[in-house]
Amino acid sequence: MKHSLPLGSLFLLTALPTLGQGLSNQGAVISIQSGAQLAVVGDVTVSNGGTIDNAGTLSLTGNWTNNTTGGVLTPATGTVQLVGTTTQQIGGTGTTTFHTLDVSGATSAAQLTADISVGNSSGLLTLGANKLQLNTHVLTLNNGATSAISRTTGSLVSETNSTAGYGRLNWVIGSNTGTYTVPLSSGTTDVPMTANITAGGNSSGGLSFATYSTGPDNLPLPTGVTSLRGNSIYALDRYWIVQTNNYTLAPTSTLTFGYLTSEFNTAPNNITEGRLRLQRWNGSAWESPQGNVSVPNNTLTSDLQNTYGIFTGADQNNPLPVELREFTAQAKETDAVLSWTTASELNNEGFFVEVSVDSKTFQRVGFVAGKGTTNIAQQYRFTDVGAARRGSLQYYRLRQHDTAEGTDTYSPVRTVSFTQSKLAASLSAFPNPTDRAYTVRLTAAKAQTVQLTMYDALGRIVSQAPVALQAGENQLPTAFEASQPVGVYLLTAVIDGQVLRARLVRE
């Protein structure tokens, strides 16, 4: 049976006792003095407010389970060693804060089943040649020194994806500088992540590291990434996530990421390894390829400093397509001037410029050819001449067409406002073409009544009616009669002394 220490008991350990069949601390206070060692054959379970004040060494062959709140190992300057021969789990309902956690003496991998903290009071995470599986949980390393992780060939395994939840190392680095190497692995092969910090951040901030591999389809996507958009055969089958925690001023660092050979050369991938480059998701799009690759070391290094987030790798000759870097629209007299830039393009036929007067129904007003495939930033401009005739408020968007996949991608919508003094008399209809229902838009500088006439393609009057206009925009919902044939019709009206015409197509 397991040893049970009764509530309220105090045990002071100064020698080297061994407890067989595990240790269950149900509310007792166990104090392990400096230089002393408590060896447990089996599990260690702490519950009911029990504590272990460890200034020495506590070793166990079984699982560590913390089912209490409060400082189970606090204050603590000692070491907890895992020395089992089968997988040992570290978990429970409470979060344990270790001074030094040493898994180097175990012959099988250790595994988290709860979030933990290590490195309290400058303690270490000692891996030796062993593996610690993060298993969707967060390991917080409170020691901000670059030497806080001690290892030979051991590693952290953080391979769980966004669907299961990332396994993360949150390293509280603060204002320290140096090369911080996170010894991650796939479970069999190293895929380290490194942050070479040349200028420290402030406060007690830290960097959070996670990575996972995918199948050739690059799915599932990381949390926050809405689409890959590009052709997955040119994208490396791995993502890296590096994020800042509690920094108001993040450190300046160069990031280096490891990958596996199988993640670029497995069919149907079509990647030349020497052309691999990093691409970062900026919250809405993939940025331009950047950085460099080390083929002998299977690593990719960013050339962007003080930049964190979600990264993947892609063949720079076939990068993940980059959406708009900037898109603006503004009024200039009676015209609408649209400007936009791209960081890079992939199979980009061009941009269809579309406008709406109600933010719902858009019609094409122009097309600007793209640059196909390029890694060079491009600038574009389009002028919608006389846009004010449609009304005082316009809604514009860009529809980008991918020639390879035949898909369309839409930009955010931008609005353009025209002042009343710039409004010219106008007559238009939307949607156009239409199958039956449509709206006639009439713009006038002053209130007046006009005669609105519709002619068919042969010049015959189809309908005619007086319309009372207010100053500014006027909208007249209407529809074709069911018996009216498809074809081209002409609307006419005299507004502000001008004869205006608008072509309308029924299809």
VENVENRA-V364733 format. One line per field, one symbol per residue. phi: phi as a letter, one per 40 degrees, with the letter a starting at -180 (. if undefined). psi: psi as a letter, one per 40 degrees, with the letter a starting at -180 (. if undefined). burial: I if it has 24 or more other ideal C-beta (glycine too) atoms within 12 Angstrom, else O. A space follows every 10 residues. Layout:
BEGIN
phi->???
psi->???
burial->???
END
This chain:
BEGIN
phi->.ccbbcdgcb bbbbbbcbbc ggbbcbhcbb bbcdgcbbbb chcbbbafgc bbcbbbbbba cbcbbbbbbg cdbbcabbbb bbbcbbdbbb ahcbccbccb bbbcccbbcc acbacbbbgc fgcbbbcfbc bbccfgbbbc bcccccccbb abbcacbbcc cccchccbbb cccgccbhcb bbccachbbc bcbbbccbbc cbfbcabbba aacbcdcgbc ccdgccacgc cccbbccabb bbbcbgccbc ccabbbbcab dccbbcdcdb bcdcccacbb cchaacccda gabbcccfbb bcbbcgbbib babacccbcc cbcccaabaa cbfbbbbbba bbcabbfcci bccbbabbgb bbbcbiabcc bgbabcdbbb aabccgdccc icbbbbabbc bccccgbbbb cccbbbbbcd cccbdaaaaa cacacacabc bbbbcacabb ccbbbcccgc ccaaacbcbc chcbbbcaac cdccccibbb bbabbfgbcb bacbbbb
psi->iihhhiheih hhheagihhi fihhhgeihh hhiheihhhh haihhhifei ihghebhhii eaihhhfiia gdfhiheahh hhfieihhih aaeihhhich hhedeieiii hheiiiiieh ffiihhdbei ihhdfeihhh heheieeehh iceiihhfeh adddhihihh hgdbeiiahh hhgiieddih gihhhghdhi aiafiihhhi iiiiaeefii iihehdidda heeehifiih hhiihfhdhi ihihhhhiii deedehieig hhdeehiihh hedeihiiii aiihddefih hiehifhiah iiiiheegih ihahdihihi hhbeihhhii iidiihfhda hhhiiieeed hiiheihhia ebhiehhiii ihhghfdedd iehihiihhh hhddefiihi iihiihhhid dehihihiii ihiidciihh hhhidihihi hhhhiaeeei hdihiihhii haihhghaii idehiiahih hiihhfehhi ihhhhh.
burial->OOIOIOOOOO IOIOOOOOIO OIIIIIIIII IIOOOIIIII OIIIIIIIOI IIIIIIIIII IIIIIIIIOO IIIIOIIIII IIIIOOIIII IIOIIIIIII IIIIIIOOII IIIIIIIIII OOIIIIIIOI IIIIIIIIII IIIIOOOIII IOOIIIIIII IIOOOIIIII IIIIOIOOOI IIIIIIIOOI IIIIIOIOOI IOOOIIIIII IIIIOIOIOO IIOOIOOIII IIIIIIIIII IIIIIOIOOI IOIIIIIIII OOIIOOOOIO IOIOOIIIII IIOOIIIIII IIIOOOOIII IIOIOIIIII IIIIIIOIII IIIIIIIIIO IOOIIIIIII IIIIIIIIII IIIIIIIOOO OIIIIIOIOI IOIOIOOIOI OIIIOIIIII IIIIIIIIII IIOOOOOOIO IOOIIIOIOO OIIIIIIIII IIOIOOOIII IIIIIOOIOI OIIIOOOOOO OIIOOOIOIO OIIIOIOIOI OOOOOOOOII IIIOIOOOOI OIOIIIO
END
